[in-house]
Amino acid sequence: MKLPIFIILLFTLLSTNTYAQEIKAEFTIQINHIAIAVTDLQESEAFYRDVIGLKQIPEPFGVGMHAWFDIGGGAQLHVIRGSEERTEQNIYNHLCFSVSDLDSFIEHITTHGVEYSDFGGNVGERNIRPDGVQQIYFTDPDGYWIEINNDM
């Protein structure tokens, strides 16, 4: 009695797995955009454009509530006026951008008064991952954490 039940269970599991694989083959998926709500659109727009160095792109709404940026690979960052107050964010939730020269980037953000740290909060320090990639962290005007690394 146990053998037939086992065979039926095994067949069910195998056919379910095959079905799931078939569904995955019907479409592709990629990131389109990341949206963040901000308290002051102009301040955040200037930060992402002038401090981070993202290329601003046209946004279709034209109502003064959005700023869109190209973040590479066809993906976009949508900055949206819509938050009433700034809230403290957890560093584990962060945006990450890679730069070709981390030292030059650090010099650039320092001229804009941005203070950076390593993941542990040690100001002016950077992390070095086991694979040699260097990382720094800082926040945008609304407290969203940003990682910059040299993994290019």
Order of alpha helices (4+ residues) and beta strands (2+ residues): alpha-beta-alpha-beta-beta-beta-beta-alpha-beta-beta-beta
